[in-house]
Amino acid sequence: MDQLTWWRGAVIYQIYPRSMLDTNGDGVGDLQGIINKLDYIASLNVDAIWISPFFTSPMKDFGYDISDYRDVDPMFGSMQDFDDLIAKAHSLNIKVIIDQVLSHTSDQHQWFIESREDRANAKQDWYVWADPNEDGTPPNNWLAIFGGCAWEWEPRRQQYYLHNFLTSQPDLNFHNEDVRNAVLDNVQFWLDKGVDGFRLDAITFCFHDDLLRDNPAKPKDKRQGRGFSEDNPYAYQYHYFNNTRPETVSFIEDLRALINRYPGAVTLGEVSSEDSLATMAEYTQGNERLHMAYSFELLTDDFSAEYIRETVEALEGRIGDGWPCWAIGNHDVQRVASRWGKGQVTPEMIKMLNAMLCSLRGSVCSYQGEELGLTEAKIEYGQLQDPFGIAFWPMFKGRDGCRTPMPWSEKSLNAGFSEAKPWLPVATAHYALSVESQEQDEQSILNSYRHFLGWRKKHPTLINGDIEFIVTAEPILSFIRSDEGISYLICFNLDAQQQTLTLPEMGIDEVLIDHGLVNGTVSNGLLTLPPYGCFYAQLTSI
């Protein structure tokens, strides 16, 4: 592994710490739980872990509302636990990426506590404050993602403050140089602790339009934004003025300059904008911005060969020397087994999806439990923890269903996650999918995942190669990966029915078989793909 470019084509395993493993009996996962499972994670053949927030927080948004950027919340353990985690991960050749939530803080952060007191304190301009209109209404029409107006009244200052998320998550004023410097200082703190990089949450939200112009209305037929259906009024606007402002690029370049002082450290930006593919390309352009970025383009309900092909091709046509990262699941969306499986998911489908994701050009974020094929858990209203789900119930049930505890043992209390009542219930269907159960089955989704990632490491073309799609009829996705004179033809059957494909006019030198997958076969120029079958072949010519 090249220590400077290790991230190019890396598989990054996302850990949601609340749900990995509880070692202190409070029903919530912790850093010691992650340490306990690092050997398991290493056995998956991933390259890095991304740990969702574990910083001091009132947990209104489960750690994405930070009140102290430089300490570990006691719920998760201590700073010594984190030091031990880094040491063990590095001993296993696993890189450690942590979340950084730069655009906003908790309302319990000392910066905000001071800023809200009056208009004359040292941090009076560290957040986005605005006077009311003459009639007392908020300064403009901006909406919050979690519902309602993006402005909250503060009686001490007789002003509104901006919050793009919860009211308890006030937005920082990145137009203030002192704020930008303080944020970079917090990033440097963790670099000095030895982390290998950062996943940058909501990076497109750092800057706001300083003229506070209204966002224009979005026509009804355009309201299917990525992650925001027309059930959410947030989808009613084009978010030109409270998102993806041009000043963000300059800050990203300052951030990259800091990161470059720590060779091998990387940045992964979460992009959510009106044209996320264009923003991914812009934010990764050249060698002075983000190392890589991902968006919600493959985190939607859209599932077809055409959609995947057109999405990846669209980014490839724009990104130039930038680098993508792809994900089909994370802590914010319904589990891919349910979202794309639509109630008819099979182990073969999950094996194919994991292989497909890891065969695209780019790096990969793989969410904990995807190696087991976990489905979305059904959470009753009275069990909900997610404020997003509580606000939009019953049309949108929130994000709790993808955040339930990892099942480690089918026959243990709470699937081996905790001896106490878990913060979210273990899904009944997940017990049979436990790690312990799948370890014993050579053909399991888990062992397929391991086999494939181990096999992928032996084929650098899958990690570094260019990608060129072959237009095929549904439900077959087909492309060629090429690097240094070696080319692979790769095909996937996205359907539960067997499919056949006449192979293009190209010589097949060798059919590559990964024994963890359902593999296609070739006969008389025809490729037969079983239900959810996969095919990899090295070509002699193109």
FENBELNOR-V616377 format. One record per residue. N is the residue number from 1. RES is the residue in one letter. PHI is phi in whole degrees, -180 to 180 (NA if undefined). OMEGA is omega as a letter, one per 40 degrees, with the letter a starting at -180 (NA if undefined). NEAR is the number of other ideal C-beta (glycine too) atoms within 8 Angstrom. Layout:
n=<N | N>
res=<RES | RES>
phi=<PHI | PHI>
omega=<OMEGA | OMEGA>
near=<NEAR | NEAR>
//
This chain:
n=<1 | 2 | 3 | 4 | 5 | 6 | 7 | 8 | 9 | 10 | 11 | 12 | 13 | 14 | 15 | 16 | 17 | 18 | 19 | 20 | 21 | 22 | 23 | 24 | 25 | 26 | 27 | 28 | 29 | 30 | 31 | 32 | 33 | 34 | 35 | 36 | 37 | 38 | 39 | 40 | 41 | 42 | 43 | 44 | 45 | 46 | 47 | 48 | 49 | 50 | 51 | 52 | 53 | 54 | 55 | 56 | 57 | 58 | 59 | 60 | 61 | 62 | 63 | 64 | 65 | 66 | 67 | 68 | 69 | 70 | 71 | 72 | 73 | 74 | 75 | 76 | 77 | 78 | 79 | 80 | 81 | 82 | 83 | 84 | 85 | 86 | 87 | 88 | 89 | 90 | 91 | 92 | 93 | 94 | 95 | 96 | 97 | 98 | 99 | 100 | 101 | 102 | 103 | 104 | 105 | 106 | 107 | 108 | 109 | 110 | 111 | 112 | 113 | 114 | 115 | 116 | 117 | 118 | 119 | 120 | 121 | 122 | 123 | 124 | 125 | 126 | 127 | 128 | 129 | 130 | 131 | 132 | 133 | 134 | 135 | 136 | 137 | 138 | 139 | 140 | 141 | 142 | 143 | 144 | 145 | 146 | 147 | 148 | 149 | 150 | 151 | 152 | 153 | 154 | 155 | 156 | 157 | 158 | 159 | 160 | 161 | 162 | 163 | 164 | 165 | 166 | 167 | 168 | 169 | 170 | 171 | 172 | 173 | 174 | 175 | 176 | 177 | 178 | 179 | 180 | 181 | 182 | 183 | 184 | 185 | 186 | 187 | 188 | 189 | 190 | 191 | 192 | 193 | 194 | 195 | 196 | 197 | 198 | 199 | 200 | 201 | 202 | 203 | 204 | 205 | 206 | 207 | 208 | 209 | 210 | 211 | 212 | 213 | 214 | 215 | 216 | 217 | 218 | 219 | 220 | 221 | 222 | 223 | 224 | 225 | 226 | 227 | 228 | 229 | 230 | 231 | 232 | 233 | 234 | 235 | 236 | 237 | 238 | 239 | 240 | 241 | 242 | 243 | 244 | 245 | 246 | 247 | 248 | 249 | 250 | 251 | 252 | 253 | 254 | 255 | 256 | 257 | 258 | 259 | 260 | 261 | 262 | 263 | 264 | 265 | 266 | 267 | 268 | 269 | 270 | 271 | 272 | 273 | 274 | 275 | 276 | 277 | 278 | 279 | 280 | 281 | 282 | 283 | 284 | 285 | 286 | 287 | 288 | 289 | 290 | 291 | 292 | 293 | 294 | 295 | 296 | 297 | 298 | 299 | 300 | 301 | 302 | 303 | 304 | 305 | 306 | 307 | 308 | 309 | 310 | 311 | 312 | 313 | 314 | 315 | 316 | 317 | 318 | 319 | 320 | 321 | 322 | 323 | 324 | 325 | 326 | 327 | 328 | 329 | 330 | 331 | 332 | 333 | 334 | 335 | 336 | 337 | 338 | 339 | 340 | 341 | 342 | 343 | 344 | 345 | 346 | 347 | 348 | 349 | 350 | 351 | 352 | 353 | 354 | 355 | 356 | 357 | 358 | 359 | 360 | 361 | 362 | 363 | 364 | 365 | 366 | 367 | 368 | 369 | 370 | 371 | 372 | 373 | 374 | 375 | 376 | 377 | 378 | 379 | 380 | 381 | 382 | 383 | 384 | 385 | 386 | 387 | 388 | 389 | 390 | 391 | 392 | 393 | 394 | 395 | 396 | 397 | 398 | 399 | 400 | 401 | 402 | 403 | 404 | 405 | 406 | 407 | 408 | 409 | 410 | 411 | 412 | 413 | 414 | 415 | 416 | 417 | 418 | 419 | 420 | 421 | 422 | 423 | 424 | 425 | 426 | 427 | 428 | 429 | 430 | 431 | 432 | 433 | 434 | 435 | 436 | 437 | 438 | 439 | 440 | 441 | 442 | 443 | 444 | 445 | 446 | 447 | 448 | 449 | 450 | 451 | 452 | 453 | 454 | 455 | 456 | 457 | 458 | 459 | 460 | 461 | 462 | 463 | 464 | 465 | 466 | 467 | 468 | 469 | 470 | 471 | 472 | 473 | 474 | 475 | 476 | 477 | 478 | 479 | 480 | 481 | 482 | 483 | 484 | 485 | 486 | 487 | 488 | 489 | 490 | 491 | 492 | 493 | 494 | 495 | 496 | 497 | 498 | 499 | 500 | 501 | 502 | 503 | 504 | 505 | 506 | 507 | 508 | 509 | 510 | 511 | 512 | 513 | 514 | 515 | 516 | 517 | 518 | 519 | 520 | 521 | 522 | 523 | 524 | 525 | 526 | 527 | 528 | 529 | 530 | 531 | 532 | 533 | 534 | 535 | 536 | 537 | 538 | 539 | 540 | 541 | 542>
res=<M | D | Q | L | T | W | W | R | G | A | V | I | Y | Q | I | Y | P | R | S | M | L | D | T | N | G | D | G | V | G | D | L | Q | G | I | I | N | K | L | D | Y | I | A | S | L | N | V | D | A | I | W | I | S | P | F | F | T | S | P | M | K | D | F | G | Y | D | I | S | D | Y | R | D | V | D | P | M | F | G | S | M | Q | D | F | D | D | L | I | A | K | A | H | S | L | N | I | K | V | I | I | D | Q | V | L | S | H | T | S | D | Q | H | Q | W | F | I | E | S | R | E | D | R | A | N | A | K | Q | D | W | Y | V | W | A | D | P | N | E | D | G | T | P | P | N | N | W | L | A | I | F | G | G | C | A | W | E | W | E | P | R | R | Q | Q | Y | Y | L | H | N | F | L | T | S | Q | P | D | L | N | F | H | N | E | D | V | R | N | A | V | L | D | N | V | Q | F | W | L | D | K | G | V | D | G | F | R | L | D | A | I | T | F | C | F | H | D | D | L | L | R | D | N | P | A | K | P | K | D | K | R | Q | G | R | G | F | S | E | D | N | P | Y | A | Y | Q | Y | H | Y | F | N | N | T | R | P | E | T | V | S | F | I | E | D | L | R | A | L | I | N | R | Y | P | G | A | V | T | L | G | E | V | S | S | E | D | S | L | A | T | M | A | E | Y | T | Q | G | N | E | R | L | H | M | A | Y | S | F | E | L | L | T | D | D | F | S | A | E | Y | I | R | E | T | V | E | A | L | E | G | R | I | G | D | G | W | P | C | W | A | I | G | N | H | D | V | Q | R | V | A | S | R | W | G | K | G | Q | V | T | P | E | M | I | K | M | L | N | A | M | L | C | S | L | R | G | S | V | C | S | Y | Q | G | E | E | L | G | L | T | E | A | K | I | E | Y | G | Q | L | Q | D | P | F | G | I | A | F | W | P | M | F | K | G | R | D | G | C | R | T | P | M | P | W | S | E | K | S | L | N | A | G | F | S | E | A | K | P | W | L | P | V | A | T | A | H | Y | A | L | S | V | E | S | Q | E | Q | D | E | Q | S | I | L | N | S | Y | R | H | F | L | G | W | R | K | K | H | P | T | L | I | N | G | D | I | E | F | I | V | T | A | E | P | I | L | S | F | I | R | S | D | E | G | I | S | Y | L | I | C | F | N | L | D | A | Q | Q | Q | T | L | T | L | P | E | M | G | I | D | E | V | L | I | D | H | G | L | V | N | G | T | V | S | N | G | L | L | T | L | P | P | Y | G | C | F | Y | A | Q | L | T | S | I>
phi=<NA | -69 | -70 | -95 | -118 | -56 | -77 | -72 | 84 | -70 | -101 | -108 | -94 | -82 | -108 | -98 | -59 | -60 | -121 | -81 | -163 | -96 | -107 | -113 | 76 | -106 | 85 | -124 | -62 | -148 | -65 | -64 | -64 | -64 | -57 | -60 | -104 | -66 | -64 | -61 | -63 | -61 | -68 | -79 | 72 | -82 | -101 | -155 | -118 | -115 | -103 | -63 | -53 | -129 | -79 | -58 | -162 | -74 | 64 | -67 | -123 | 54 | 100 | -87 | -125 | -94 | -105 | -150 | -73 | -116 | -145 | -92 | -65 | -54 | -57 | -99 | 131 | -129 | -65 | -64 | -61 | -67 | -59 | -66 | -63 | -61 | -61 | -70 | -59 | -66 | -67 | -97 | 64 | -110 | -77 | -120 | -111 | -122 | -71 | -129 | -105 | -93 | -76 | -149 | -124 | -77 | -72 | -98 | -70 | -61 | -59 | -75 | -56 | -74 | -62 | -79 | -64 | -166 | -99 | -126 | -83 | -64 | -115 | -62 | -111 | -84 | -123 | -91 | -107 | -151 | -72 | -74 | -67 | -57 | -93 | 89 | -77 | -59 | -68 | -158 | -99 | -63 | -113 | -94 | -60 | -86 | 112 | 82 | -66 | -88 | -118 | -126 | -76 | -118 | -64 | -61 | -98 | 57 | -142 | -96 | -118 | -87 | -142 | -76 | -123 | -74 | -62 | -86 | -125 | -65 | -82 | -73 | -94 | -74 | -71 | -89 | -61 | -62 | -64 | -60 | -66 | -65 | -63 | -65 | -62 | -65 | -62 | -63 | -54 | -78 | -62 | -67 | -76 | 106 | -69 | -101 | 164 | -136 | -94 | -97 | -69 | 49 | -63 | -74 | -97 | -61 | -104 | -124 | -68 | -73 | -91 | 56 | -70 | -64 | -77 | -74 | -71 | -107 | -58 | -57 | -75 | -109 | -89 | -99 | -66 | -65 | 90 | -132 | -81 | -69 | -70 | -104 | -59 | -57 | -74 | -82 | -126 | -86 | -92 | -78 | -109 | -118 | -158 | 55 | -76 | -61 | -65 | -60 | -61 | -63 | -66 | -59 | -67 | -64 | -63 | -63 | -60 | -66 | -59 | -64 | -77 | -124 | -52 | 95 | -75 | -133 | -125 | -128 | -95 | -86 | -111 | -138 | -147 | -68 | -138 | -63 | -66 | -64 | -68 | -57 | -64 | -63 | -75 | -112 | -65 | 68 | -121 | -133 | -121 | -69 | -68 | -160 | -148 | -135 | -132 | -96 | -63 | -106 | -110 | -107 | -79 | -65 | -144 | -162 | -62 | -62 | -64 | -63 | -61 | -66 | -66 | -67 | -62 | -62 | -70 | -59 | -73 | -113 | -78 | 57 | -89 | -74 | -135 | -89 | -134 | -114 | -146 | -116 | -163 | -165 | -77 | -108 | -132 | -58 | -54 | -63 | -61 | -92 | -66 | -97 | -75 | 48 | 84 | -126 | -68 | -129 | -56 | -64 | -65 | -65 | -59 | -65 | -63 | -64 | -67 | -60 | -57 | -83 | -107 | -73 | -73 | 135 | -87 | -135 | -107 | -116 | -82 | -51 | 99 | -68 | -74 | -107 | 77 | -63 | -94 | -66 | -81 | -87 | -114 | -72 | -55 | -69 | -100 | -62 | -114 | -74 | -63 | -63 | -67 | -62 | -70 | -110 | -61 | -98 | -65 | -128 | -96 | 86 | -107 | -65 | -64 | -102 | -112 | -67 | -60 | -67 | -90 | -99 | -142 | -65 | -103 | -95 | -57 | 52 | 58 | 80 | -77 | -158 | -85 | -104 | -64 | -67 | -63 | -129 | -69 | -74 | -65 | -56 | -68 | -82 | -58 | -69 | -97 | -60 | -58 | -58 | -66 | -74 | -58 | -86 | -117 | -62 | -96 | -69 | -59 | -59 | -70 | -63 | -58 | -61 | -58 | -66 | -67 | -66 | -65 | -59 | -61 | -87 | -128 | -58 | -60 | -73 | -98 | -108 | -70 | -70 | -132 | -136 | -83 | -109 | -73 | -129 | -71 | -58 | -106 | -100 | -106 | -140 | -157 | -118 | -108 | -134 | -162 | 50 | 82 | -110 | -130 | -119 | -92 | -130 | -134 | -134 | -97 | -89 | -126 | -84 | -110 | -61 | -131 | -123 | -142 | -75 | -68 | -61 | -74 | -154 | -80 | -99 | -81 | -158 | -84 | -97 | -115 | -99 | -73 | -89 | -113 | -86 | -100 | -80 | -131 | -116 | -155 | 53 | 78 | -110 | -99 | -105 | -110 | -63 | -50 | 56 | -79 | -128 | -144 | -130 | -143 | -85 | -99 | -92 | -157 | -124>
omega=<i | a | i | a | a | a | a | a | a | i | a | a | a | i | i | a | i | a | i | i | i | i | a | i | i | i | a | i | a | a | i | i | i | i | a | a | a | i | i | a | i | a | i | a | i | a | a | i | i | a | i | a | i | a | i | a | i | i | i | i | i | i | i | i | a | i | i | a | a | i | i | i | a | i | a | i | a | i | i | i | a | i | i | i | i | a | a | i | a | i | i | a | i | i | a | i | i | i | i | a | a | a | a | i | i | i | i | i | a | i | a | i | i | a | a | a | a | a | a | a | a | a | a | a | a | i | a | a | i | i | i | i | a | a | i | a | i | a | i | a | a | a | i | a | a | i | i | a | i | a | i | a | i | a | a | a | a | i | i | i | a | i | i | a | i | i | i | i | a | a | i | i | a | i | i | a | i | i | a | i | i | i | i | i | i | i | a | i | a | i | i | i | i | i | a | i | a | i | a | a | i | a | a | a | a | a | i | i | a | i | i | i | i | i | i | i | i | i | a | a | i | a | i | i | a | i | a | a | a | i | a | a | i | a | a | a | i | a | a | a | i | a | i | i | a | a | a | a | i | i | i | i | i | i | i | i | i | a | a | i | a | a | i | i | a | i | i | a | i | a | i | a | a | i | a | a | i | i | i | i | a | a | i | a | i | a | a | i | i | i | a | a | i | i | a | a | i | i | a | i | a | a | i | i | a | a | a | a | a | i | a | i | a | i | i | a | a | a | i | a | i | a | a | i | a | i | i | i | i | a | a | a | i | i | a | i | i | a | i | i | i | i | a | a | i | i | a | i | a | i | a | a | i | i | i | i | a | i | i | i | i | i | a | i | a | a | a | a | i | i | i | a | a | i | i | i | i | a | i | a | a | i | a | i | a | i | i | i | i | a | a | i | e | a | i | a | i | a | a | a | i | a | a | a | i | i | a | a | a | a | a | i | i | i | i | a | a | i | i | i | a | a | i | a | i | i | a | a | a | a | a | i | a | i | a | a | a | i | a | a | a | a | a | i | a | a | i | i | i | a | a | a | i | i | i | a | a | a | a | i | i | a | a | a | i | i | i | a | i | a | i | i | i | e | a | i | a | i | i | i | a | i | i | i | i | a | i | i | a | a | i | i | a | a | i | i | i | a | i | a | i | a | i | a | i | a | i | a | a | i | a | a | i | a | i | a | i | a | i | a | a | i | i | i | i | i | i | i | i | i | a | a | a | i | i | i | i | a | i | i | i | NA>
near=<5 | 5 | 6 | 6 | 5 | 12 | 14 | 9 | 8 | 11 | 13 | 16 | 12 | 13 | 12 | 12 | 14 | 11 | 13 | 12 | 13 | 16 | 8 | 6 | 8 | 8 | 9 | 11 | 15 | 15 | 15 | 10 | 13 | 16 | 11 | 8 | 10 | 13 | 7 | 8 | 13 | 10 | 7 | 11 | 9 | 13 | 10 | 16 | 15 | 14 | 12 | 12 | 12 | 13 | 13 | 9 | 14 | 8 | 9 | 11 | 11 | 11 | 14 | 12 | 17 | 14 | 12 | 8 | 7 | 6 | 8 | 13 | 11 | 7 | 7 | 12 | 11 | 8 | 7 | 7 | 14 | 13 | 10 | 10 | 13 | 12 | 8 | 10 | 12 | 11 | 6 | 10 | 6 | 13 | 13 | 15 | 15 | 13 | 12 | 11 | 12 | 11 | 12 | 13 | 13 | 13 | 12 | 8 | 11 | 6 | 12 | 14 | 10 | 10 | 13 | 11 | 8 | 7 | 7 | 4 | 9 | 4 | 9 | 10 | 8 | 12 | 15 | 10 | 13 | 12 | 5 | 13 | 7 | 4 | 5 | 5 | 5 | 12 | 9 | 10 | 7 | 15 | 12 | 14 | 10 | 9 | 10 | 7 | 8 | 11 | 13 | 9 | 7 | 11 | 5 | 7 | 10 | 6 | 11 | 13 | 14 | 14 | 15 | 15 | 11 | 11 | 7 | 12 | 16 | 14 | 14 | 15 | 12 | 14 | 8 | 9 | 5 | 7 | 12 | 11 | 8 | 9 | 11 | 11 | 8 | 11 | 14 | 9 | 10 | 11 | 13 | 6 | 9 | 9 | 12 | 10 | 16 | 15 | 12 | 12 | 11 | 13 | 15 | 12 | 10 | 11 | 8 | 13 | 9 | 5 | 5 | 9 | 7 | 7 | 14 | 7 | 7 | 10 | 6 | 6 | 4 | 6 | 12 | 6 | 8 | 10 | 9 | 9 | 9 | 8 | 6 | 11 | 7 | 12 | 12 | 9 | 12 | 8 | 11 | 9 | 14 | 11 | 12 | 9 | 10 | 4 | 9 | 14 | 10 | 7 | 12 | 13 | 10 | 10 | 11 | 12 | 9 | 11 | 14 | 7 | 6 | 7 | 6 | 8 | 11 | 12 | 13 | 20 | 15 | 13 | 13 | 11 | 11 | 8 | 6 | 13 | 12 | 9 | 14 | 18 | 13 | 9 | 16 | 15 | 9 | 6 | 3 | 6 | 12 | 13 | 9 | 16 | 15 | 13 | 13 | 10 | 10 | 10 | 13 | 8 | 5 | 5 | 8 | 9 | 13 | 7 | 9 | 12 | 12 | 8 | 11 | 13 | 9 | 9 | 13 | 9 | 6 | 10 | 12 | 6 | 6 | 14 | 10 | 14 | 13 | 13 | 13 | 10 | 12 | 10 | 9 | 7 | 11 | 8 | 14 | 11 | 14 | 12 | 13 | 12 | 13 | 7 | 5 | 6 | 12 | 10 | 9 | 11 | 13 | 14 | 17 | 16 | 11 | 15 | 13 | 12 | 13 | 13 | 9 | 10 | 9 | 10 | 15 | 13 | 13 | 15 | 12 | 11 | 8 | 16 | 12 | 13 | 11 | 11 | 12 | 10 | 14 | 6 | 13 | 6 | 6 | 4 | 9 | 13 | 7 | 11 | 10 | 12 | 14 | 9 | 8 | 12 | 11 | 4 | 5 | 10 | 10 | 14 | 11 | 15 | 13 | 15 | 12 | 14 | 14 | 11 | 17 | 11 | 10 | 10 | 3 | 8 | 6 | 12 | 15 | 10 | 14 | 15 | 6 | 9 | 5 | 14 | 8 | 13 | 8 | 14 | 11 | 5 | 8 | 15 | 10 | 7 | 12 | 15 | 12 | 10 | 11 | 13 | 9 | 6 | 8 | 4 | 6 | 12 | 14 | 11 | 13 | 13 | 14 | 13 | 12 | 15 | 13 | 9 | 10 | 13 | 8 | 5 | 10 | 7 | 13 | 11 | 10 | 7 | 14 | 7 | 11 | 7 | 9 | 8 | 4 | 9 | 3 | 8 | 9 | 14 | 12 | 12 | 10 | 12 | 14 | 11 | 10 | 4 | 4 | 9 | 12 | 16 | 14 | 12 | 14 | 16 | 16 | 12 | 9 | 7 | 5 | 9 | 11 | 8 | 11 | 7 | 10 | 6 | 2 | 10 | 6 | 12 | 7 | 6 | 8 | 9 | 6 | 12 | 5 | 11 | 13 | 10 | 10 | 12 | 6 | 12 | 6 | 3 | 6 | 10 | 12 | 12 | 15 | 11 | 11 | 15 | 17 | 18 | 14 | 11 | 12 | 11 | 13 | 7 | 5 | 6>
//
